Amino acid sequence: MPESEQDIWFNEYVQPFDGQLRAYLKGKFPTLEDQEDVVQESYARLMRAYGTGKVKDPKALLFAIARNVVYDLFRRRKIVQFESLTQNPGLSVLESEVDIEEAVSLRDEIDLLARAVKTLPPRCRQVMTLRMVYGFRTKEIACELGISDQTVKAQLAKGMRRTADYLAEYEDP
């Protein structure tokens, strides 16, 4: 059976990075138990992106996708753990070592920051979210959004300036 164009592209531009990807995952996420699942999901997402015709740097995109797959996995685990903790009637706020005032204050700060980011123009909001929430580097953001590094830097500067202005309006007098 002849190889499809997609198979040829995968074998030529993606498969050579398999060992590097696995080493990256092992080094960056040493507690990751489902490495094979992450690798396969990363390949699947990359192939979907390839289908759109917008993959400029397969290696950079593959590593960014893998990192996001792991973050999604960890996020889902935290949600499950949180639900199991809230369903345990034996837990008491009084038994916790968490400073409630500090936790509420931190939550308020995060909510304020989220509101500030929501006021940004769409492209700027995308760039800021990829940087602040997902930890993407400039080149990864550029690859993910199909824009230049300079555009990413300009959008980050704009986003930081506007976010700072927004937060300044809410400073305590």
N, C-alpha and C positions, 0 to 999 in steps of 0.2 A: 504494500500500500504506500503510495507516494506521500511524503510529508507535506502538510499544508503550510502556507505562508506564515501562519501563526506559530506552528511548531518550529519552523526554521528560525524565526525571530527569537523565540524562547531559547532554543538551543544555542544560538549565537550570542545573544545579548543579555540573557538572564542566568542561565544555567552555570556559566563560569563563576558566578558570585555565590553559589550555594554554600561552599565552605566558609567564605568570609561572613556570610549572613549568619550561619550557625555559630561561628565564633563570636560575632558581635552580640547575638542574643545571649549566649552563655556568659560573656563578660559583663554586659550591661544589666542583665536580669538573672543573676545567679540562682534565684529562688524559683525561677520559671520551671514548672513541671511539664507543661504541654508544648515543648519546643517544636515537635513535629507538626502539631496542629497549627501553631503560629506560622511556621514556614509554608505549609500548604494553603492556609487562608491568605497569606501575603501573596503567594503566586496567583491565586484565584483573583484577588483584587487587582493585581498588576495586569493580568490578562484582560480583565474588564476595561481597565484604563487604556490598554493597547487597542482594544476594539473601538474606542472613540477616536483614535488617531492622534492623541495629544501627548504621547510619551516622548519627551525629548531626551531625558537622561534616565534610562532604565535602572541603573544601579542606585542612584540617589533616591528615586521614587520607591524602589523596592525596600530600601532600608527605612525610609520614612513610613511606608505602609506597615512594615513589620513592627516598628516602634508603636504605631497607633493601634495595631491589633493587640499588642501586649497591654497597652494602656486600657483598651476596651475590656480586656480580660480581667485586669486588676480592678477596674471600676465595677464590673459585674460582681466580682467577689466581695468587694466592700459593701455593695448594696445588700447582698445575701447576708453577710455578717451583721450589718446594721439591723436588718429585719429580725434576725434571730435574737439579737440583744434586746430589741424593743418588745419582743414577745415573751421575755423571761420575767415573770412576776416577782422573782426573788431579788431582782436588782433594785437598788434604791439610789436616788440622787444623793442622799446623805452618805452613802458608802463610797461614792465616787471621789476620786482625787482631783477631778476636773473643777477648775475655778469657773463657776457659772457666769459670773460677770465678764470674765475675760472671753469666754466662749461666745457670749451674746455680742460683745463688742466686736470681736473678730468677724462674726457673721454679718453684723451691720456694715462693717468696712467692706466686706466682700460684695454685699448687695449694692452698696454705693458704687463700687468699682464696676460692677456689672451694668448698672444703670448708665454710667459714664460711657462705657464701651458701646452700649446699645444706641447712643446718640450719634455715633460716628457714621460717616457715609459707608455704604455697603462694602466696597473694596477695602477701605481702611479698616473696617471692623473685621473682615476676613483675615487680613494680615496680622492685626493685633491679637486676634484669637489664636491663630496658629502659633504665634510667638509666645504669648502669655500662658495659654492653657496647655498646648501640646508641646511647647519647647522646641519648635522647629527653628533651624538656623536660616539665615537669609537665603542661601542657595536652595534649601529645601522648600521654602515658601515660594520662591520664584518658580521652581520646577512644578510644584503642586498647582499653582494658579496660572502657570503659563505666562508669567510676566518677567521682566528683567530684574536683576539684582538691584539696580538703581531705583527702580519703581518701588521695590520692597522697602529699601532704605528710606525713600521719601515718604511712603505711606506710614512707616513706623514713626518717623519724626513727627509727622502730622498727627498721628494718633496719640502719641505721648503728649504733645503740646495741648491738644484739645482735651484729653483726659485730665491733664494737670489743671487746665482752666476750669473744667467742670468740678473737679474736687475742691479747688480753691474757693468756689462759691459756698461750699458746705463746711469750711473750716470753722472751728470754734472761735468766737471773738476774743 
